[in-house]
Amino acid sequence: MVAAAFLLPALVLLGALVVQPIGYSVYRSFFDRSGDAFVGGANYLEILRDDTIRTALGNTALWVVLAPTTATALGLIFAVLTERVRWGTAFKLLVFMPMAISMLAAGIIFRLVYDHDPDRGVANAVWVGVHDTFAESSAFPKARPGRDSPLVPADAGAFVTRDPVRAGVPVPLPLVGVAPEDLPEGTRTARPAAAEPGKVTGTAWQDFTRGGGGRTNAVDPTESAFAGMRIEAVKDGRVVDSATARADGTFTLSEKADGALLRLPASNFREAYAGVEWLGPTLVTPAVIGAYVWMWAGFAMVLIGAGLAAVPRELLEAARVDGASEWQVFRRITVPLLAPVLAVVLVTLVINVMKIFDLVFVIAPGAVQDDANVLALQLYRTSFGTDADQGLGSAIAVLLLALVVPVMLYNIRRLRREGSR
């Protein structure tokens, strides 16, 4: 009786906060949107038919496979490596620090990290920086011929002269469409090219005068040069000579260019690389999983580190004395001895990702939320969205419970086996 009296408050709370909501959710899942008409298993059939819910189910499966294993693997690596460095405690503190941040705050942080604009998003700032180191983009991505220009569009985004050029006759290559602030740093005023006997000369420049005025297809005193513009001389479909415009826009080609068409290749007009669309339909789920791993790898590291501290050092030293390499010690001794701890971490994270909601809701933009959808988020959207259907929402909740229960039962059985040893 005394034991029952002490247990009664806990049992009442458990019944009110856990058992009763579960029972009511199961009951409600058999009724329609209004809750008045009994529909049997129609809501569960709707789960199988609805493409959005099937996508959420598939994404949840992806989460269960990737997120816990990645976080656990990183936690194991961090725990093992930090034992070998003097500043291991400081490193553990840094890795564990994200656990002090709420999911909402982490979602806002990574929404900015994954921003597509390299000037705002850290991920794309790094990615674009690396890309531009090996493949620099053009400074004239929007340049194009103006009205009555001697240039006409060619294949693959290039421009060519209307007529063949002649040696000794300067060739104007006027373009428009580049904003003055987008011109390369150090751009100078364009200068008309001088005629050179036996050579083809010309000027590539921005045929636009601020404030209006100026002559079309002629170099005016205040117009800017297109320094670095590449010019090719093409005869019979073959490049016979090429040059790069100087700081004042002028260029010189040899006598080989006489009678050729001048071409401005498409590489001059390549759009600036904008980076990866992290929050696009293809990458949004891996991107959100990355944010989750950033938060929970520290949790895995701390638990595994505690288990690692209990591993008998004599076994490790004996293996090293017997000639085992560090990799063999890690794979054949450390990991097997840590198996119970790894199982605890893995199962805990599996249960955690089954109910992941806030990270997906905050990070994924509205346009791709269907692509990043998971069951917990779909439960919220179905039950409390603009077209709320609490019957279907209850069915999703029951499905989510049915998926979590086997993992919980496995965890309970494992804990009982550990306790009986």
C-alpha positions as CSV (number, residue, x, y, z in Angstrom):
1,M,0.0,0.0,0.0
2,V,2.8,2.4,0.9
3,A,4.5,1.7,-2.5
4,A,1.2,2.2,-4.3
5,A,0.7,5.5,-2.6
6,F,4.1,6.7,-3.7
7,L,3.6,5.5,-7.2
8,L,0.0,6.9,-7.6
9,P,1.0,10.5,-8.4
10,A,3.5,9.4,-11.1
11,L,0.9,6.9,-12.5
12,V,-1.7,9.7,-12.7
13,L,0.6,12.0,-14.5
14,L,1.7,9.2,-16.8
15,G,-1.9,8.4,-17.6
16,A,-2.9,12.0,-18.1
17,L,0.1,13.1,-20.2
18,V,1.0,9.9,-22.1
19,V,-1.6,7.1,-22.0
20,Q,-4.7,9.3,-22.5
21,P,-3.3,11.3,-25.5
22,I,-2.1,8.1,-27.2
23,G,-5.5,6.4,-26.7
24,Y,-7.4,9.5,-28.0
25,S,-5.1,9.8,-31.0
26,V,-5.8,6.1,-31.9
27,Y,-9.5,6.7,-31.5
28,R,-9.5,10.0,-33.4
29,S,-7.6,8.4,-36.3
30,F,-10.7,6.4,-37.2
31,F,-12.9,9.5,-37.8
32,D,-13.1,12.0,-40.6
33,R,-12.0,15.6,-40.6
34,S,-14.9,16.9,-38.5
35,G,-14.6,14.0,-36.0
36,D,-18.3,13.1,-36.5
37,A,-18.2,10.3,-39.1
38,F,-16.5,7.0,-38.5
39,V,-14.3,6.2,-41.5
40,G,-12.4,3.1,-40.3
41,G,-9.0,2.7,-41.9
42,A,-9.6,5.3,-44.6
43,N,-7.1,7.7,-43.0
44,Y,-4.4,5.0,-43.0
45,L,-5.1,4.3,-46.6
46,E,-4.8,8.0,-47.3
47,I,-1.3,7.9,-45.9
48,L,-0.4,5.3,-48.5
49,R,-2.0,7.3,-51.3
50,D,-0.9,10.8,-50.5
51,D,2.4,11.7,-52.3
52,T,3.3,14.4,-49.8
53,I,3.0,11.9,-46.9
54,R,5.0,9.2,-48.8
55,T,7.7,11.8,-49.4
56,A,7.8,12.6,-45.7
57,L,8.0,8.8,-44.9
58,G,10.9,8.4,-47.3
59,N,12.7,11.4,-45.9
60,T,12.2,10.1,-42.4
61,A,13.8,6.8,-43.4
62,L,16.7,8.8,-44.9
63,W,17.1,10.7,-41.6
64,V,17.1,7.4,-39.6
65,V,19.8,5.9,-41.8
66,L,22.1,9.0,-42.2
67,A,21.8,11.3,-39.2
68,P,22.4,8.9,-36.2
69,T,25.2,6.9,-38.0
70,T,27.0,10.1,-39.1
71,A,26.7,11.8,-35.6
72,T,27.8,8.6,-33.9
73,A,30.7,8.0,-36.2
74,L,31.9,11.6,-35.7
75,G,31.4,11.4,-32.0
76,L,33.5,8.2,-31.9
77,I,36.3,9.8,-34.0
78,F,36.3,13.0,-31.9
79,A,36.3,11.0,-28.6
80,V,39.3,8.8,-29.7
81,L,41.3,11.7,-31.1
82,T,40.8,14.1,-28.3
83,E,42.4,11.6,-25.9
84,R,45.7,12.1,-27.7
85,V,45.9,15.9,-27.7
86,R,46.7,18.3,-24.9
87,W,43.9,20.7,-25.7
88,G,41.3,17.8,-25.9
89,T,39.1,19.3,-23.2
90,A,38.8,22.7,-25.1
91,F,38.0,20.8,-28.3
92,K,35.3,18.8,-26.6
93,L,33.8,22.0,-25.2
94,L,33.7,23.5,-28.7
95,V,32.1,20.4,-30.2
96,F,29.6,20.1,-27.4
97,M,28.7,23.8,-27.4
98,P,25.9,23.5,-30.1
99,M,23.9,21.3,-27.7
100,A,23.4,24.5,-25.6
101,I,21.6,26.1,-28.6
102,S,17.9,25.4,-29.2
103,M,16.8,23.8,-32.4
104,L,15.0,27.0,-33.4
105,A,18.2,29.0,-33.0
106,A,20.3,26.4,-34.8
107,G,17.7,26.4,-37.6
108,I,18.0,30.2,-38.0
109,I,21.8,30.0,-38.0
110,F,21.9,27.4,-40.7
111,R,19.2,29.1,-42.7
112,L,21.8,31.9,-43.0
113,V,24.8,29.5,-43.5
114,Y,23.0,27.9,-46.5
115,D,21.8,31.2,-48.0
116,H,22.4,31.1,-51.8
117,D,23.9,34.6,-51.9
118,P,27.7,34.1,-51.3
119,D,27.8,37.6,-49.6
120,R,25.5,36.2,-46.9
121,G,25.8,32.4,-46.8
122,V,29.0,31.0,-45.3
123,A,28.7,27.7,-47.2
124,N,28.5,29.3,-50.6
125,A,31.1,32.0,-49.7
126,V,33.6,29.2,-49.2
127,W,32.4,27.1,-52.1
128,V,32.5,30.1,-54.6
129,G,35.9,31.1,-53.2
130,V,37.3,27.6,-53.9
131,H,35.6,27.4,-57.3
132,D,36.9,30.9,-58.5
133,T,40.4,29.9,-57.5
134,F,40.4,27.3,-60.3
135,A,37.8,28.7,-62.7
136,E,37.5,32.5,-62.5
137,S,34.3,33.8,-63.9
138,S,34.1,36.6,-66.5
139,A,33.8,40.3,-65.6
140,F,31.3,40.9,-68.4
141,P,28.5,38.3,-67.9
142,K,25.7,40.6,-69.2
143,A,27.6,42.3,-72.0
144,R,25.8,42.3,-75.4
145,P,26.0,44.2,-78.7
146,G,23.9,47.4,-78.9
147,R,21.8,48.8,-81.7
148,D,23.4,48.8,-85.2
149,S,26.5,47.1,-83.7
150,P,29.1,45.6,-86.0
151,L,28.8,42.5,-83.8
152,V,26.1,39.8,-84.1
153,P,25.3,36.8,-81.9
154,A,27.0,33.5,-82.8
155,D,26.8,29.9,-81.4
156,A,27.1,29.1,-77.7
157,G,26.8,32.7,-76.5
158,A,29.7,34.2,-78.5
159,F,29.6,37.3,-80.7
160,V,31.3,37.8,-84.2
161,T,31.8,40.7,-86.5
162,R,29.3,41.0,-89.4
163,D,32.0,41.3,-92.0
164,P,35.6,40.1,-92.3
165,V,38.2,42.6,-91.0
166,R,41.1,44.1,-92.9
167,A,44.7,44.8,-91.8
168,G,45.4,48.5,-91.3
169,V,41.7,49.3,-90.5
170,P,40.8,49.6,-86.8
171,V,37.9,47.4,-85.7
172,P,35.4,48.8,-83.2
173,L,33.9,46.1,-80.9
174,P,31.2,48.0,-78.9
175,L,29.2,46.3,-76.2
176,V,26.6,47.5,-73.7
177,G,24.8,45.9,-70.7
178,V,27.5,46.0,-68.0
179,A,26.7,48.3,-65.0
180,P,29.6,50.7,-64.3
181,E,30.0,49.3,-60.7
182,D,30.4,45.8,-62.1
183,L,33.4,46.6,-64.3
184,P,36.7,45.1,-63.1
185,E,38.7,47.1,-60.5
186,G,41.2,49.4,-62.2
187,T,39.1,49.8,-65.4
188,R,40.4,52.7,-67.5
189,T,38.9,55.0,-70.1
190,A,38.7,53.4,-73.6
191,R,41.0,54.7,-76.4
192,P,40.5,54.4,-80.1
193,A,43.0,52.0,-81.6
194,A,45.5,53.4,-84.1
195,A,46.0,51.7,-87.5
196,E,49.1,49.6,-87.9
197,P,50.2,48.4,-91.3
198,G,49.9,44.7,-91.8
199,K,48.1,44.2,-88.5
200,V,44.5,44.2,-87.3
201,T,43.8,46.5,-84.4
202,G,40.7,47.5,-82.6
203,T,39.0,48.5,-79.3
204,A,36.6,46.6,-77.1
205,W,34.7,48.9,-74.8
206,Q,31.4,49.8,-73.1
207,D,29.5,51.9,-75.6
208,F,27.6,53.9,-73.0
209,T,28.1,57.5,-71.8
210,R,26.9,58.3,-68.3
211,G,24.2,61.0,-68.4
212,G,23.4,60.3,-72.0
213,G,24.9,61.7,-75.2
214,G,27.8,60.2,-77.0
215,R,28.0,58.6,-80.4
216,T,26.8,55.0,-81.2
217,N,29.6,52.6,-82.2
218,A,32.3,55.2,-81.6
219,V,34.7,55.5,-78.6
220,D,33.7,58.6,-76.7
221,P,36.0,60.3,-74.2
222,T,34.4,59.1,-71.0
223,E,33.5,55.5,-72.0
224,S,35.1,52.6,-70.2
225,A,37.4,49.9,-71.7
226,F,36.7,46.2,-71.5
227,A,40.2,45.3,-70.3
228,G,40.9,41.5,-70.5
229,M,38.3,40.8,-73.2
230,R,39.5,37.9,-75.3
231,I,39.3,38.3,-79.1
232,E,39.8,35.6,-81.7
233,A,40.3,35.7,-85.4
234,V,38.4,32.9,-87.2
235,K,38.9,31.7,-90.8
236,D,37.0,28.7,-92.1
237,G,35.9,27.8,-88.6
238,R,39.4,27.8,-87.3
239,V,41.1,30.2,-84.9
240,V,44.1,31.6,-86.6
241,D,45.1,34.3,-84.0
242,S,43.9,35.7,-80.7
243,A,44.6,38.6,-78.4
244,T,43.5,40.1,-75.1
245,A,42.3,43.6,-74.8
246,R,44.7,45.9,-72.9
247,A,43.7,48.2,-70.0
248,D,42.5,50.8,-72.5
249,G,40.5,48.2,-74.5
250,T,42.8,48.2,-77.5
251,F,44.1,45.0,-79.0
252,T,46.4,43.9,-81.9
253,L,46.3,40.8,-84.1
254,S,48.9,39.7,-86.6
255,E,48.6,39.6,-90.4
256,K,47.0,36.2,-90.0
257,A,43.8,37.9,-89.0
258,D,43.5,39.8,-92.3
259,G,40.2,38.7,-93.9
260,A,39.0,36.8,-90.8
261,L,35.9,37.3,-88.7
262,L,36.6,38.5,-85.2
263,R,34.9,36.5,-82.5
264,L,34.4,37.3,-78.8
265,P,34.2,33.8,-77.3
266,A,31.5,32.9,-74.8
267,S,34.1,32.6,-72.1
268,N,34.0,36.4,-72.0
269,F,30.4,36.4,-70.9
270,R,30.3,33.4,-68.6
271,E,27.9,34.1,-65.7
272,A,29.5,34.5,-62.3
273,Y,29.4,31.2,-60.4
274,A,26.7,31.6,-57.7
275,G,27.5,28.5,-55.7
276,V,25.4,25.5,-54.7
277,E,21.7,25.7,-54.1
278,W,21.9,24.1,-50.7
279,L,18.3,24.7,-49.9
280,G,17.0,23.6,-53.4
281,P,14.8,20.5,-53.9
282,T,17.8,18.1,-54.3
283,L,20.1,19.0,-51.4
284,V,17.7,20.4,-48.8
285,T,17.4,17.2,-46.8
286,P,21.1,16.5,-46.7
287,A,21.7,20.1,-45.7
288,V,19.3,19.9,-42.8
289,I,20.8,16.6,-41.7
290,G,24.2,18.4,-41.7
291,A,22.8,21.0,-39.3
292,Y,21.5,18.2,-37.0
293,V,24.8,16.4,-37.0
294,W,26.5,19.7,-36.1
295,M,24.3,19.9,-33.0
296,W,24.4,16.2,-31.9
297,A,27.9,15.1,-32.7
298,G,29.0,16.7,-29.4
299,F,26.3,14.6,-27.5
300,A,27.7,11.4,-29.1
301,M,31.3,12.4,-28.4
302,V,30.6,13.0,-24.6
303,L,28.8,9.7,-24.1
304,I,31.4,7.8,-26.1
305,G,34.2,9.6,-24.3
306,A,32.8,8.5,-21.0
307,G,32.7,4.9,-22.2
308,L,36.2,5.2,-23.6
309,A,37.5,6.3,-20.2
310,A,36.2,3.0,-18.7
311,V,38.1,0.9,-21.3
312,P,41.0,-1.0,-19.6
313,R,44.2,0.5,-20.8
314,E,46.0,-2.8,-20.2
315,L,44.2,-4.4,-23.1
316,L,45.2,-1.5,-25.4
317,E,48.8,-1.6,-24.3
318,A,49.0,-5.4,-24.5
319,A,47.8,-5.2,-28.1
320,R,50.4,-2.6,-29.0
321,V,53.1,-4.7,-27.4
322,D,52.0,-7.7,-29.5
323,G,52.6,-5.6,-32.6
324,A,49.1,-4.4,-33.4
325,S,48.8,-1.1,-35.3
326,E,46.7,1.8,-34.0
327,W,44.1,1.0,-36.6
328,Q,43.9,-2.6,-35.5
329,V,43.7,-1.6,-31.9
330,F,40.9,0.8,-32.7
331,R,39.0,-1.7,-34.9
332,R,39.5,-4.9,-33.0
333,I,39.6,-3.7,-29.3
334,T,38.3,-0.2,-28.8
335,V,35.2,-0.4,-31.0
336,P,34.1,-3.9,-29.7
337,L,34.5,-2.7,-26.1
338,L,32.6,0.4,-26.8
339,A,29.7,-1.5,-28.6
340,P,27.2,-1.1,-25.7
341,V,27.9,2.7,-25.5
342,L,27.6,3.0,-29.3
343,A,24.3,1.2,-29.2
344,V,23.0,3.6,-26.6
345,V,24.0,6.6,-28.6
346,L,22.7,5.2,-31.9
347,V,19.3,4.2,-30.5
348,T,18.9,7.5,-28.6
349,L,19.6,9.4,-31.9
350,V,17.3,7.2,-33.9
351,I,14.4,8.0,-31.5
352,N,15.4,11.6,-31.6
353,V,15.4,11.9,-35.4
354,M,12.0,10.1,-35.7
355,K,10.4,13.2,-34.1
356,I,12.6,15.9,-35.8
357,F,10.5,18.9,-36.6
358,D,11.8,22.3,-35.8
359,L,15.1,22.1,-37.8
360,V,13.2,21.1,-41.0
361,F,10.5,23.7,-40.4
362,V,12.9,26.6,-39.9
363,I,15.7,25.8,-42.4
364,A,13.7,24.6,-45.4
365,P,12.2,27.5,-47.4
366,G,8.4,27.2,-48.0
367,A,9.0,26.5,-51.7
368,V,10.9,23.2,-50.9
369,Q,9.3,22.2,-47.7
370,D,7.4,19.4,-49.4
371,D,10.8,18.1,-50.6
372,A,12.3,18.3,-47.1
373,N,9.2,17.0,-45.3
374,V,9.4,14.5,-42.5
375,L,6.6,12.7,-40.6
376,A,6.7,15.0,-37.6
377,L,6.4,18.1,-39.7
378,Q,3.7,16.5,-41.8
379,L,1.8,15.7,-38.6
380,Y,1.9,19.4,-37.7
381,R,0.9,20.6,-41.1
382,T,-1.9,18.1,-41.5
383,S,-3.4,18.7,-38.0
384,F,-2.9,22.4,-37.7
385,G,-2.3,23.8,-41.2
386,T,-4.7,25.9,-43.3
387,D,-6.6,22.8,-44.4
388,A,-6.5,21.0,-41.1
389,D,-7.6,17.3,-41.0
390,Q,-7.1,16.0,-37.4
391,G,-8.3,12.6,-38.4
392,L,-5.5,12.1,-40.9
393,G,-3.1,13.9,-38.5
394,S,-4.0,11.4,-35.8
395,A,-3.3,8.6,-38.2
396,I,0.1,10.0,-38.9
397,A,0.8,10.3,-35.2
398,V,-0.2,6.7,-34.7
399,L,2.1,5.7,-37.6
400,L,5.0,7.6,-36.0
401,L,4.3,5.9,-32.7
402,A,4.3,2.5,-34.4
403,L,7.7,3.3,-35.9
404,V,9.2,4.4,-32.6
405,V,7.9,1.6,-30.4
406,P,10.1,-1.2,-31.9
407,V,13.2,0.9,-31.3
408,M,12.1,1.6,-27.7
409,L,11.4,-2.1,-27.1
410,Y,14.9,-2.9,-28.4
411,N,16.4,-0.4,-26.1
412,I,14.5,-1.7,-23.1
413,R,15.6,-5.3,-23.9
414,R,19.1,-4.2,-24.3
415,L,19.1,-2.4,-21.0
416,R,17.6,-5.5,-19.2
417,R,20.4,-7.7,-20.7
418,E,23.0,-5.2,-19.5
419,G,21.4,-5.1,-16.1
420,S,21.4,-8.9,-15.8
421,R,25.1,-9.3,-16.4
